[in-house]
Amino acid sequence: MSEGVLTASATRRQDIDAWFATFRPGMTVALSTHINADGDGCGSETALARLLAQRGIRSRIVNPTPWPTMFQFLLGDDVEEASARGAAALEGIDALIVLDINDVRRLGHLADTVRSLEVPISVIDHHVAGEEPVGHIAVADTAACATGELVFDIAQTLGLDVTAQIAQSLYAAILTDTGSFRFSNTTSRAHAIAAALLAAGVNPEEMYRRIYAQVSVGRLQLLREALATLHAELEIGLSYISVAAGAMERFAVTSEELDGIVEHPRSITGTRMAMFFRDLGHGKVKVSFRSTGSVNVQQFASRYGGGGHAKASGALLTGTLAQVQHEVVAEARAYLVSLEATA
């Protein structure tokens, strides 16, 4: 493995140096990520917290939703996770670092507090910028396979030690955001970084078990119910499923256990766009979009104020499940047909 593959681009290194120049030993910073934090958000936060500690910077994690159970093992005793305190946990900080998003609205109930903060706010992210960017200074690159890749570059650029714990967090970030190295954002550099993290002490079998092989009975029961709603319109390459309001409570399933369900309709031969509709109740429906080939679901999700990546995006819509599904499915049909007409 060439050492050059692991070296960040000159632009990234310049951005990292400029970003880190604003920090000093003894500072207290808060780290935050999006609602319903995923492996990239959790892995990037815990890795960065430990990296900052090497430079004498204290940090606390303050997320808008509770820390996911499946990523509890990334915390340890040395990382302060203060999400339960809500906006009060942002008091007394010298800076805020937001990871894995660049739209303040994805901070949920913390958004208004963050808008009013008078401390420096910086962003580390690999998404297309949203309509209301969070921070003033950014280490951002949509070419990165995950935010975890950018945190790895921070460690490399600043000469920080990637310990076994930090390597575990970064591996979780990259593993989950590349779909176990299956998605189109999987690059040769992603594999090179993963190899470096294995060399630093990550046990891939143990990581697989912790993240993918601890499924509850309720999750499988909910999946069975969701698959019963499957619609596949293979003449245009559209497949979708849904989960009704109250299903998660009936099966005692958490939000994090829904991760990956949308991959089932996407896996159907001939599918170009897959959708997963989740009725949150109270007139809100979350839609997850996935695609294959050249279909850009980030572009499609932006019609509804959503966003993400070209192959994986999401949006939150107002209405009943039936209303939202009817509207979005009709739009998706027209969108896919229009792509065929211009091909």
C-alpha positions in Angstrom: 0.0 0.0 0.0 1.5 3.3 -1.1 1.8 5.9 1.7 0.8 8.5 -0.9 -2.7 7.0 -1.1 -3.2 7.8 2.6 -2.0 11.4 2.2 -4.8 13.9 1.9 -5.0 16.2 -1.0 -3.2 19.6 -0.7 -6.6 21.3 -0.6 -7.8 19.2 2.3 -4.6 19.7 4.2 -4.8 23.4 3.7 -8.4 23.4 4.9 -7.5 21.3 7.9 -4.6 23.6 8.9 -6.7 26.7 8.6 -9.5 25.1 10.6 -7.4 23.8 13.4 -5.5 27.1 13.7 -8.6 28.5 15.4 -8.3 26.0 18.4 -6.1 26.2 21.5 -5.3 23.8 24.3 -7.6 24.3 27.2 -10.7 25.0 25.1 -14.0 23.2 25.5 -15.8 22.3 22.3 -19.1 20.6 21.6 -19.4 18.0 18.9 -22.8 17.4 17.2 -24.3 15.5 14.3 -27.7 15.0 12.7 -30.9 13.6 14.1 -30.8 9.9 14.6 -27.0 9.7 14.3 -25.6 6.9 12.1 -22.3 5.1 12.1 -20.5 7.9 10.3 -21.8 10.5 12.7 -21.1 8.5 15.8 -17.8 7.2 14.6 -16.6 10.6 13.5 -17.6 12.3 16.8 -15.9 9.7 19.0 -12.8 9.7 16.9 -12.5 13.4 16.8 -13.1 13.7 20.6 -10.1 11.5 21.2 -8.0 13.3 18.6 -8.7 16.7 20.1 -7.8 15.4 23.6 -4.3 14.7 22.3 -4.0 18.5 21.8 -5.4 19.4 25.2 -8.9 20.3 23.9 -11.8 19.1 26.0 -15.0 18.0 24.1 -18.5 16.8 24.8 -20.9 15.2 22.4 -24.3 17.0 22.2 -26.6 15.4 19.6 -30.3 16.3 19.0 -31.4 12.7 19.6 -30.2 9.9 22.0 -27.0 8.1 21.2 -27.8 4.9 19.3 -27.5 1.7 21.3 -25.7 -0.2 18.5 -22.9 2.4 18.7 -22.6 2.5 22.4 -19.4 0.6 22.3 -17.6 3.5 20.6 -18.0 5.8 23.6 -15.9 4.3 26.3 -15.3 6.1 29.6 -13.2 8.9 28.2 -15.8 10.5 25.9 -18.5 12.7 27.4 -21.9 12.1 25.8 -24.2 14.9 27.0 -27.1 14.7 24.6 -29.6 14.1 27.4 -29.0 17.6 28.7 -30.2 19.1 25.4 -29.4 22.7 24.5 -28.1 23.3 28.0 -25.1 21.1 27.2 -24.0 23.8 24.6 -23.6 26.4 27.4 -20.1 27.4 28.3 -18.4 26.0 25.2 -15.7 27.9 23.2 -16.6 26.4 19.8 -19.0 24.0 18.2 -18.0 21.4 15.6 -20.8 19.9 13.5 -20.1 16.6 11.7 -21.7 14.8 8.8 -24.3 17.5 8.0 -24.2 21.0 6.5 -27.8 22.2 7.1 -28.7 23.5 10.5 -32.2 22.1 10.2 -30.9 18.6 10.6 -29.9 19.5 14.1 -33.5 19.2 15.1 -34.4 20.8 18.4 -30.8 22.1 18.8 -31.1 24.2 15.6 -32.5 27.4 17.1 -29.9 27.3 19.9 -27.1 26.8 17.3 -28.4 29.7 15.2 -28.0 31.9 18.2 -24.6 30.8 19.4 -21.9 33.4 19.5 -19.0 31.0 19.4 -17.2 29.8 16.2 -19.0 27.0 14.5 -17.2 24.7 12.0 -18.4 21.9 9.8 -16.7 18.6 8.9 -18.8 17.0 6.2 -19.0 15.2 2.9 -22.5 16.1 1.8 -23.6 18.7 -0.7 -24.3 21.9 1.3 -27.9 22.4 2.4 -30.1 25.5 2.1 -29.0 26.8 5.5 -25.4 25.9 6.2 -24.4 25.4 9.8 -21.0 26.8 10.2 -18.6 29.5 9.3 -15.5 27.4 8.6 -15.6 24.0 6.9 -13.5 21.0 6.2 -15.8 19.6 3.6 -15.4 17.4 0.5 -18.2 15.6 -1.4 -15.5 13.3 -2.8 -14.8 11.8 0.6 -16.5 8.4 1.1 -17.6 9.4 4.6 -17.0 12.1 7.2 -14.8 9.6 8.9 -12.4 9.8 6.0 -12.0 13.6 6.7 -11.4 12.9 10.4 -8.8 10.4 9.4 -7.2 13.2 7.3 -7.3 15.5 10.3 -5.3 12.9 12.3 -2.8 12.4 9.5 -2.4 16.1 8.7 -1.9 17.2 12.3 0.3 14.2 13.1 -2.0 12.8 15.7 -2.0 9.2 17.0 -4.7 6.9 15.5 -5.0 4.6 18.5 -7.0 1.4 18.4 -10.0 3.1 19.9 -9.9 5.9 17.3 -9.3 3.4 14.5 -12.4 1.5 15.6 -14.5 4.6 15.4 -13.2 5.6 12.0 -13.7 2.1 10.7 -17.3 2.1 11.9 -17.8 5.4 10.1 -16.4 4.2 6.8 -17.8 0.7 7.0 -21.4 1.9 7.5 -21.4 4.9 5.1 -20.0 2.7 2.2 -22.6 0.0 2.9 -19.8 -2.4 3.9 -17.8 -1.2 0.9 -20.6 -2.0 -1.5 -21.9 1.5 -2.5 -20.6 3.7 -5.3 -18.8 6.0 -2.8 -16.4 3.1 -2.1 -13.0 4.2 -3.4 -9.5 2.7 -3.6 -8.6 5.3 -0.8 -11.5 4.0 1.3 -10.0 0.5 1.2 -6.5 1.9 1.8 -7.7 3.8 4.9 -9.6 0.7 6.1 -6.4 -1.4 5.8 -4.5 1.2 7.8 -7.2 1.0 10.5 -7.0 -2.8 10.6 -3.2 -2.4 11.1 -4.0 0.0 14.0 -5.9 -2.7 15.8 -9.5 -3.0 14.4 -10.9 -6.5 14.4 -13.2 -6.7 11.3 -15.1 -9.7 12.5 -15.9 -8.1 15.9 -17.0 -4.9 14.1 -19.3 -6.8 11.8 -20.9 -8.6 14.8 -21.4 -5.4 16.8 -22.9 -3.5 13.9 -24.7 -6.0 11.7 -25.2 -9.3 13.6 -27.1 -8.2 16.7 -30.7 -8.0 15.3 -33.8 -8.1 17.6 -36.8 -10.3 16.9 -38.9 -7.1 16.7 -36.7 -5.8 13.9 -37.4 -9.0 11.8 -41.1 -8.8 12.6 -41.3 -5.2 11.5 -39.3 -6.1 8.3 -41.8 -8.8 7.6 -44.7 -6.3 7.9 -42.8 -3.8 5.7 -42.1 -6.3 3.0 -45.8 -7.1 2.8 -46.3 -3.5 1.5 -43.8 -3.9 -1.3 -44.7 -2.4 -4.7 -42.4 -3.0 -7.6 -42.9 -1.2 -11.0 -40.1 -2.7 -12.8 -41.1 -1.3 -16.2 -39.7 2.0 -14.9 -37.4 0.7 -12.2 -39.3 1.9 -9.1 -39.7 -0.1 -5.9 -41.0 1.0 -2.5 -42.2 -0.2 0.9 -43.7 1.5 4.0 -44.1 1.3 7.7 -47.3 2.5 9.3 -47.4 4.7 12.4 -47.2 2.7 15.6 -45.4 -0.2 14.1 -42.2 0.5 15.9 -44.0 0.7 19.2 -45.8 -2.6 18.5 -42.6 -4.4 17.8 -40.5 -2.5 20.4 -38.1 -1.3 17.6 -35.8 1.7 17.8 -35.2 4.1 14.9 -31.7 2.8 14.5 -33.0 -0.7 13.8 -34.7 0.6 10.6 -31.3 1.2 9.1 -30.9 -0.9 5.9 -34.6 -1.7 5.4 -34.7 0.4 2.2 -31.9 -1.8 0.8 -34.5 -4.6 0.3 -36.5 -2.8 -2.4 -33.3 -1.5 -3.9 -31.9 -5.0 -4.2 -34.7 -6.0 -6.6 -33.4 -6.7 -10.1 -34.3 -3.8 -12.4 -34.8 -1.2 -9.6 -33.3 2.2 -10.3 -35.0 4.1 -7.4 -36.1 2.6 -4.1 -38.1 4.4 -1.4 -39.0 3.6 2.2 -41.9 5.6 3.7 -42.1 5.7 7.4 -45.1 7.3 9.1 -43.9 9.2 12.1 -47.4 10.1 13.2 -48.7 13.7 13.8 -48.8 14.3 10.0 -45.2 13.7 9.3 -43.7 11.1 7.0 -40.0 10.4 6.5 -38.9 9.1 3.1 -35.6 7.4 2.5 -34.4 7.3 -1.2 -31.9 4.9 -2.7 -30.8 4.5 -6.3 -28.7 2.5 -8.6 -27.0 3.4 -11.9 -27.1 7.1 -12.9 -30.3 8.0 -11.0 -29.5 10.9 -8.6 -31.8 10.7 -5.6 -30.2 13.7 -3.9 -31.5 15.8 -6.8 -34.9 14.2 -6.4 -35.1 14.6 -2.6 -34.2 18.3 -2.9 -37.7 18.8 -4.3 -39.0 18.1 -0.8 -36.3 20.0 1.1 -34.3 16.9 1.6 -30.8 15.9 0.7 -27.9 13.6 1.2 -26.0 11.8 -1.6 -26.6 10.9 -5.2 -27.3 7.3 -4.3 -28.8 7.8 -0.8 -30.9 10.6 0.4 -33.9 11.4 2.6 -36.7 14.0 3.2 -39.3 14.8 5.8 -42.8 15.6 4.4 -46.1 16.8 5.9 -49.2 14.7 5.4 -50.7 11.3 6.0 -48.8 8.2 4.8 -51.3 7.7 2.0 -51.1 11.3 0.8 -47.3 11.5 0.9 -46.9 8.1 -0.8 -49.3 9.0 -3.5 -47.6 12.3 -4.2 -44.0 11.1 -4.1 -44.6 7.9 -6.1 -46.3 9.9 -8.8 -43.4 12.3 -8.9 -40.9 9.5 -8.9 -42.6 7.8 -11.8 -42.5 11.0 -13.8 -38.9 11.6 -12.8 -37.7 8.1 -13.9 -39.7 8.4 -17.2 -38.1 11.8 -17.9 -34.6 10.3 -17.4 -35.4 7.7 -19.9 -36.6 10.3 -22.4 -33.3 12.3 -22.1 -31.0 9.3 -22.1 
